[in-house]
Structures are given as C-alpha cells and as structure tokens.
Amino acid sequence: MQILSPELSQFASAPDGRPLYLRRARKADGRDLLLYGFTPHEGLQAAEDFASGAGPSELRWHPLRQEWSIYAGARQNRPHLPGQADDPIAPGGPGQPLSEIPFSDFEIAIFENRFPTLSETATGFDTGATGIQRRAACGHCEVVVYTPDQTGNLTTLGQDRRLLLIHAWIERYADLFARGHSVVMPFENRGEAVGVTLHHPHGQLYAFDFVPPVQAKAADAFADGWSLETHLPDWWESYGIVEAGGMVAFAPPFARFPYEVWLTPRSRRDGPWAFSGEEIEGFAELLGEMTARYDRLFGRDMPYMLTLHAAPKGGSKGFHFTAQYYPLLRAAEKVKFLASIEQSTNVFTVDVLPEAAAAALKTA
C-alpha cells in the first residue's frame, strides 16, 4: 500500500492494474468517513453540525425461537424519504447544502451510520424484563454511498464504479474483521416496497459481533460437506441465467422468493477478498446485469433486497460466497408479502417455480 499523506493511501489496484485510492476523514461528531476513488480525493472539508443519533441498543434472546433480536429505538428518528434538496448523502462541500459527506464531490463514500443498530460503544437499556438474556448490541453499521448523483442504480453506475464498490467492500471486510467483528455483511435495500428511507443510490454494511443463525447454519452446512461448487454444473441448464468472468447468476432451486437470484463464483471462495481479478470483473458485470434484467422483467424498477454472504472471520471449512437478490415483486403489480404463516413458521410459500423464474430472467 502506498501512503500519499497521513489521510490518503493507495489501498488496492483494479484488475487492470490501475491504482485505487482511499482518503480517511473524520466527521465533526467523531465518526469515520472514507472516500474511495480511481483518483486521489482532494478538496476542503465543509463545516458540519450533525449531532449523533445513536442511543442505547441491545440484544434480547427469544427463548422459543432460539435467536437474538436487536432493539434500537433511536433509529425512529432517522430521515425518511427527504426530497432532493434535503438529501443528506449528496455532496456537501463549502457553499453546498448540509450533508453527511462534507465535500464538494466524491466517487464512493462510506461513513459510520448516524443512527446505528449496532455500535462498538453500544450500551443496553436501563429498563426491561427480567428473566431473559440481554446484552448490549455491539457491532458496527456503515452507509455506503455509490455515487454523488441523486438518482441511479447498480446498472447505471457503470463497470468502473462497480469495480470500485467491490474493492471498497473488500477493504471494509479486512478492516472490520481486524477490529474483531465476527460477520461482515454489505447489503442494499432498493425501493419503497422494501422500506428504503433515502432515494439516493446507496447500500449499507453491518458488522456483527455474533454469527446470526442463517449464517451459522450455512457455515455448518458447508463444513458438513454440502458443496455449491459441485451442484452448479448440474443446475446450470435449468436454473442458470448469465455468467461472466468465472461468476454465475442462477435461480437457486430452493428459492424462497419469486425471481430470487444468487451470484457466485464457479469455484469455491470464502469471500470477495479471495476473488481473482477476472472474478472481480465478472462480479461487477453481473451486479449491473442482474439489476437491468430485473427492471426489464416487468418494465419497472424492481424493489429488492441484496445481501452478500461471506464466511465469518477466520474463514469456515467449505464456505462458498454468494450474493443473494430477494426481489419483492411476483408480478408487475403484485408484491410478495410475508404473511401470517411465513412470519410465524419461517416456512415460505413461493408462487413462481425457480426454473420458471430462471427462464424469464434469461430472456429479460
């Protein structure tokens, strides 16, 4: 890594060898702000007057479901669908409106969430029921801003910006694992049907200090010998959609959402940090391609949840990385809701066969 100044460094190289740069800044309230780019970031930092929105947050154990839930009441105060003039993650340099990113321009920006669910300094609540397991909700939450533009998506960002995003994710995995967190999960919620509170193109990242049950079960399944790498060739004809650079997009035959799609390398990898340059290029291409196919499927923007499932800290025997899209439409004007039975039993009812979804997305 080349250090250019105390706050600026070359943190990685693109697959074609171009250097990628990281500028580390500190917000007025002490939160970290990271600026990633193909060019070294310059410019003066504007004044800010944001006050921390953090409050107590804690984990409480559900004795019947055998899982933790997080309680973070301060998140009720976070911005909700502000207009473009009040966009809190647009550029906010000198002379510009107040912003979480107090610079006139940037390529990708990542900062600590002002209203975190998990925090490295979390404290629990002073009140609450006795006789249950409770502990502070320790971890870390970040906002990942894809572009200074107030509109766009993973398709319109273009290949270079998607490459930069993947390398930014990889840098965050390394840093947050080094800080002791157990599971790092970048994700994106797209569309008001999913509950998005900001229209500006962005994602988020959570770092957990425990392994959530879904990730724990997946790690156990891989460690016990279940192999995605072995099954992919057999599934490809019926469930495959598109591939690029050693990466594939397919509808898992056990999908829980209509039109659910996974992106994964054909060869087993713990996470994006283990990808070859060709696989990083392919992953970037498929992130744009699948978003475009979803939007073409029904002729409208597809609301979806996208999560990156990588191995926990230290790796896990046999673990195979996937990026999983959960779309929220089952038809052009029909939203997939999680109704009583699904919420109560965690047994999903799926209206579209995965092989039919794969065929539709293959031609979209």
C-alpha positions as CSV (number, residue, x, y, z in Angstrom):
1,M,0.0,0.0,0.0
2,Q,1.4,3.4,-0.9
3,I,0.9,6.2,1.7
4,L,0.5,9.5,-0.1
5,S,-0.3,11.6,3.0
6,P,-1.4,10.8,6.6
7,E,-5.0,10.6,5.4
8,L,-4.6,9.3,1.8
9,S,-3.3,6.0,0.5
10,Q,-3.4,3.6,-2.4
11,F,-5.4,0.8,-0.9
12,A,-5.8,-1.6,-3.9
13,S,-5.4,-2.0,-7.6
14,A,-8.2,-2.6,-10.2
15,P,-8.0,-5.9,-12.2
16,D,-6.3,-3.9,-15.0
17,G,-3.6,-2.6,-12.6
18,R,-5.0,1.0,-12.1
19,P,-4.4,2.2,-8.6
20,L,-7.4,2.8,-6.3
21,Y,-7.2,5.4,-3.5
22,L,-8.7,5.9,-0.1
23,R,-9.0,9.1,1.8
24,R,-9.7,8.9,5.5
25,A,-11.6,11.8,7.1
26,R,-13.2,12.4,10.4
27,K,-16.6,14.0,10.7
28,A,-17.3,16.7,13.2
29,D,-19.0,14.4,15.6
30,G,-16.1,11.9,15.5
31,R,-17.5,9.4,13.0
32,D,-15.2,8.0,10.3
33,L,-15.7,9.0,6.7
34,L,-13.9,7.0,3.9
35,L,-13.7,8.3,0.4
36,Y,-12.7,5.7,-2.3
37,G,-11.7,6.6,-5.9
38,F,-9.7,6.0,-9.0
39,T,-8.1,9.4,-8.4
40,P,-6.8,10.7,-5.1
41,H,-9.6,12.6,-3.4
42,E,-8.8,16.3,-2.7
43,G,-10.8,19.3,-1.5
44,L,-11.7,21.1,1.6
45,Q,-14.0,19.6,4.2
46,A,-17.0,21.8,5.0
47,A,-18.3,22.6,8.4
48,E,-21.0,20.2,9.9
49,D,-23.5,20.4,12.7
50,F,-24.9,16.9,12.7
51,A,-25.5,15.5,16.2
52,S,-25.1,11.8,16.8
53,G,-28.4,10.0,16.5
54,A,-27.1,7.0,18.4
55,G,-28.9,5.7,21.5
56,P,-29.0,2.6,23.7
57,S,-29.3,-0.6,21.7
58,E,-29.4,-4.2,23.0
59,L,-29.9,-7.8,22.1
60,R,-32.6,-9.8,23.7
61,W,-32.8,-13.6,23.4
62,H,-36.1,-15.2,22.2
63,P,-36.3,-18.4,24.2
64,L,-38.8,-20.1,21.9
65,R,-37.3,-19.2,18.5
66,Q,-33.7,-19.5,19.9
67,E,-32.5,-16.3,18.3
68,W,-31.4,-12.8,19.1
69,S,-33.4,-9.6,18.2
70,I,-32.0,-6.1,18.3
71,Y,-33.7,-3.2,19.9
72,A,-32.6,0.3,18.9
73,G,-35.3,2.9,19.5
74,A,-33.2,5.9,18.4
75,R,-33.5,4.7,14.8
76,Q,-37.1,6.0,14.7
77,N,-35.6,9.5,14.3
78,R,-33.6,8.8,11.1
79,P,-34.5,10.8,7.9
80,H,-37.5,9.4,6.0
81,L,-37.7,9.9,2.2
82,P,-36.5,13.5,2.1
83,G,-36.6,15.5,-1.1
84,Q,-33.6,16.1,-3.3
85,A,-33.0,19.5,-1.7
86,D,-32.6,17.8,1.7
87,D,-30.7,14.8,0.6
88,P,-28.3,14.0,3.5
89,I,-25.9,12.0,1.4
90,A,-25.4,14.2,-1.6
91,P,-22.1,16.2,-1.8
92,G,-22.0,18.9,0.9
93,G,-18.8,20.9,0.4
94,P,-18.3,24.6,1.1
95,G,-21.3,26.5,-0.2
96,Q,-23.4,23.4,-0.7
97,P,-26.4,22.2,1.5
98,L,-25.6,20.4,4.7
99,S,-24.6,16.7,4.1
100,E,-23.2,13.7,5.8
101,I,-20.5,13.9,3.2
102,P,-19.0,17.4,3.7
103,F,-17.0,17.5,0.4
104,S,-17.9,19.0,-3.0
105,D,-17.5,15.7,-4.9
106,F,-16.6,12.1,-4.4
107,E,-16.7,8.7,-6.2
108,I,-17.8,6.3,-3.4
109,A,-18.2,7.4,0.3
110,I,-18.6,5.2,3.3
111,F,-19.4,6.6,6.8
112,E,-20.5,5.3,10.2
113,N,-24.3,5.3,10.4
114,R,-25.6,8.2,12.4
115,F,-28.5,6.0,13.6
116,P,-26.8,2.7,14.2
117,T,-28.5,-0.6,15.0
118,L,-25.1,-2.0,16.2
119,S,-22.3,0.0,17.7
120,E,-18.8,-0.6,19.1
121,T,-19.7,1.5,22.1
122,A,-23.3,0.2,22.5
123,T,-25.0,0.3,25.9
124,G,-28.1,-1.6,26.8
125,F,-31.4,-0.1,28.2
126,D,-31.8,0.8,31.9
127,T,-35.2,-0.9,32.0
128,G,-36.7,-4.1,30.6
129,A,-38.0,-7.5,31.5
130,T,-36.1,-9.8,33.9
131,G,-35.6,-13.5,33.3
132,I,-34.4,-13.1,29.7
133,Q,-30.9,-12.9,28.3
134,R,-29.9,-9.3,27.4
135,R,-26.7,-7.7,26.3
136,A,-25.5,-4.6,24.5
137,A,-25.9,-4.7,20.7
138,C,-22.2,-4.4,19.9
139,G,-21.1,-4.3,16.3
140,H,-20.7,-1.6,13.6
141,C,-23.0,0.0,11.0
142,E,-22.0,1.9,7.9
143,V,-23.7,3.7,5.0
144,V,-22.2,3.0,1.5
145,V,-22.9,5.8,-0.9
146,Y,-22.4,4.6,-4.5
147,T,-22.3,8.0,-6.3
148,P,-22.7,11.7,-5.8
149,D,-25.6,11.6,-8.2
150,Q,-29.1,11.6,-6.6
151,T,-30.5,9.0,-9.0
152,G,-29.2,5.8,-10.4
153,N,-28.7,2.1,-9.6
154,L,-26.2,-0.7,-9.9
155,T,-26.7,-0.8,-13.7
156,T,-26.3,2.9,-14.4
157,L,-23.2,3.3,-12.2
158,G,-21.1,1.6,-14.9
159,Q,-18.5,-1.0,-14.7
160,D,-15.7,1.1,-13.2
161,R,-17.8,2.3,-10.3
162,R,-19.0,-1.2,-9.6
163,L,-15.4,-2.4,-9.6
164,L,-14.5,0.4,-7.1
165,L,-17.5,-0.6,-4.9
166,I,-16.3,-4.3,-4.8
167,H,-12.8,-3.2,-3.8
168,A,-14.3,-0.8,-1.1
169,W,-16.3,-3.8,0.3
170,I,-13.1,-5.9,0.3
171,E,-11.3,-3.1,2.3
172,R,-14.2,-3.0,4.8
173,Y,-14.2,-6.8,5.3
174,A,-10.4,-6.6,6.1
175,D,-10.7,-3.7,8.5
176,L,-13.8,-4.8,10.3
177,F,-12.5,-8.4,10.8
178,A,-9.3,-7.0,12.1
179,R,-11.3,-5.0,14.6
180,G,-12.7,-8.2,16.0
181,H,-16.2,-8.4,14.4
182,S,-17.4,-11.9,13.5
183,V,-19.6,-11.4,10.4
184,V,-19.5,-8.6,7.9
185,M,-22.5,-8.2,5.6
186,P,-22.8,-5.5,2.9
187,F,-26.4,-5.1,1.7
188,E,-28.7,-3.0,-0.3
189,N,-32.4,-2.3,0.1
190,R,-33.9,-0.9,-3.1
191,G,-37.4,0.6,-3.4
192,E,-40.0,1.9,-1.0
193,A,-41.7,-1.6,-1.0
194,V,-38.6,-2.8,0.8
195,G,-38.6,0.1,3.3
196,V,-36.0,2.4,1.8
197,T,-35.8,5.7,3.6
198,L,-33.4,7.5,1.2
199,H,-33.8,7.5,-2.6
200,H,-30.1,8.4,-3.2
201,P,-28.3,5.3,-4.6
202,H,-26.7,3.6,-1.6
203,G,-26.3,0.5,0.4
204,Q,-25.3,-0.3,3.9
205,L,-22.9,-2.6,5.8
206,Y,-23.4,-4.3,9.2
207,A,-20.6,-6.0,11.2
208,F,-22.0,-8.4,13.8
209,D,-20.2,-9.5,17.0
210,F,-22.0,-12.8,16.8
211,V,-22.8,-15.1,13.9
212,P,-26.5,-14.7,13.0
213,P,-28.5,-18.0,12.8
214,V,-28.8,-18.0,9.0
215,Q,-25.1,-17.5,8.5
216,A,-24.3,-20.1,11.3
217,K,-26.5,-22.7,9.6
218,A,-24.9,-22.0,6.2
219,A,-21.4,-22.3,7.7
220,D,-22.4,-25.6,9.3
221,A,-23.8,-27.0,6.1
222,F,-20.7,-26.2,4.1
223,A,-18.5,-27.6,6.9
224,D,-20.5,-30.8,6.8
225,G,-19.8,-31.3,3.2
226,W,-22.6,-29.6,1.2
227,S,-20.9,-28.2,-2.0
228,L,-22.4,-25.5,-4.1
229,E,-19.4,-25.9,-6.5
230,T,-20.4,-29.5,-7.1
231,H,-24.1,-28.7,-7.8
232,L,-23.7,-25.7,-10.0
233,P,-22.9,-27.7,-13.2
234,D,-25.9,-29.9,-12.7
235,W,-28.2,-27.0,-12.1
236,W,-27.0,-24.8,-14.9
237,E,-29.2,-25.9,-17.7
238,S,-32.5,-25.4,-15.8
239,Y,-31.5,-22.6,-13.4
240,G,-28.6,-20.7,-14.9
241,I,-29.2,-17.2,-16.2
242,V,-26.0,-15.5,-17.2
243,E,-22.3,-15.8,-16.5
244,A,-19.2,-13.6,-16.7
245,G,-15.5,-14.0,-15.7
246,G,-16.0,-17.2,-13.7
247,M,-19.0,-15.8,-11.9
248,V,-22.6,-17.0,-12.5
249,A,-26.1,-15.8,-11.8
250,F,-28.7,-18.5,-11.2
251,A,-32.1,-19.1,-9.6
252,P,-31.5,-21.5,-6.6
253,P,-33.8,-24.5,-7.0
254,F,-34.8,-23.9,-3.3
255,A,-35.5,-20.2,-3.7
256,R,-37.8,-18.6,-1.1
257,F,-38.7,-15.5,-3.1
258,P,-40.2,-15.4,-6.6
259,Y,-37.3,-14.5,-9.0
260,E,-34.7,-14.9,-6.3
261,V,-31.2,-15.0,-7.8
262,W,-27.7,-15.8,-6.5
263,L,-24.4,-14.5,-7.8
264,T,-21.4,-16.8,-7.1
265,P,-18.0,-17.8,-8.4
266,R,-18.0,-21.2,-10.1
267,S,-15.0,-22.1,-7.9
268,R,-15.4,-22.0,-4.1
269,R,-14.3,-18.8,-2.4
270,D,-14.7,-17.6,1.2
271,G,-15.5,-14.1,0.1
272,P,-14.7,-11.3,-2.4
273,W,-11.2,-10.9,-0.9
274,A,-10.3,-14.3,-2.4
275,F,-11.6,-13.5,-5.9
276,S,-9.2,-13.4,-8.9
277,G,-9.1,-10.2,-10.9
278,E,-11.3,-12.0,-13.6
279,E,-13.8,-12.9,-10.9
280,I,-13.9,-9.3,-9.6
281,E,-14.6,-8.1,-13.1
282,G,-17.3,-10.7,-13.6
283,F,-18.9,-9.9,-10.2
284,A,-19.0,-6.2,-11.1
285,E,-20.6,-7.1,-14.5
286,L,-23.2,-9.3,-13.0
287,L,-24.3,-6.8,-10.4
288,G,-25.2,-4.4,-13.2
289,E,-26.6,-7.1,-15.5
290,M,-29.0,-8.6,-12.9
291,T,-30.3,-5.2,-11.8
292,A,-31.0,-4.4,-15.5
293,R,-32.7,-7.8,-16.1
294,Y,-34.9,-7.3,-13.0
295,D,-36.0,-3.9,-14.3
296,R,-36.8,-5.3,-17.8
297,L,-38.7,-8.3,-16.4
298,F,-41.8,-6.2,-15.6
299,G,-40.9,-3.0,-17.3
300,R,-40.4,-1.1,-14.0
301,D,-37.9,-0.7,-11.3
302,M,-37.7,-3.9,-9.3
303,P,-37.6,-3.4,-5.5
304,Y,-35.2,-5.9,-4.0
305,M,-33.0,-6.8,-1.0
306,L,-29.4,-7.7,-1.9
307,T,-27.1,-9.3,0.7
308,L,-23.5,-10.5,0.4
309,H,-22.9,-13.8,2.3
310,A,-19.3,-14.4,3.0
311,A,-17.5,-16.6,5.5
312,P,-17.2,-15.5,9.1
313,K,-14.0,-14.1,10.5
314,G,-11.2,-16.6,10.1
315,G,-12.9,-18.5,7.3
316,S,-15.1,-21.6,7.5
317,K,-14.4,-25.0,6.1
318,G,-16.0,-25.4,2.6
319,F,-17.8,-22.0,2.7
320,H,-18.8,-20.7,-0.7
321,F,-19.6,-17.0,-1.1
322,T,-23.0,-15.9,-2.6
323,A,-24.6,-12.5,-3.3
324,Q,-28.3,-13.1,-2.9
325,Y,-31.1,-11.0,-4.5
326,Y,-34.6,-11.2,-2.9
327,P,-37.0,-9.4,-5.3
328,L,-40.3,-8.1,-3.8
329,L,-42.5,-8.5,-6.9
330,R,-44.1,-11.7,-8.0
331,A,-45.8,-10.0,-11.0
332,A,-45.7,-6.5,-12.4
333,E,-48.2,-5.1,-9.9
334,K,-48.1,-7.8,-7.2
335,V,-45.9,-7.5,-4.2
336,K,-44.6,-10.6,-2.4
337,F,-45.7,-10.1,1.2
338,L,-44.5,-12.3,4.1
339,A,-47.9,-13.2,5.6
340,S,-49.0,-14.9,8.8
341,I,-47.8,-18.5,8.1
342,E,-44.5,-17.4,6.7
343,Q,-43.8,-15.0,9.6
344,S,-45.0,-17.5,12.2
345,T,-43.2,-20.6,10.9
346,N,-40.4,-19.3,8.7
347,V,-41.8,-21.7,6.0
348,F,-42.1,-19.7,2.8
349,T,-44.8,-20.1,0.1
350,V,-43.4,-19.3,-3.3
351,D,-45.7,-18.5,-6.3
352,V,-43.1,-18.9,-9.1
353,L,-41.1,-22.0,-9.7
354,P,-37.3,-21.2,-9.7
355,E,-36.9,-22.9,-13.1
356,A,-39.7,-20.6,-14.5
357,A,-38.0,-17.6,-12.9
358,A,-34.7,-18.5,-14.4
359,A,-36.2,-18.9,-17.8
360,A,-37.9,-15.5,-17.6
361,L,-34.8,-13.7,-16.4
362,K,-32.7,-15.4,-19.0
363,T,-34.8,-13.8,-21.8
364,A,-35.4,-10.5,-20.0
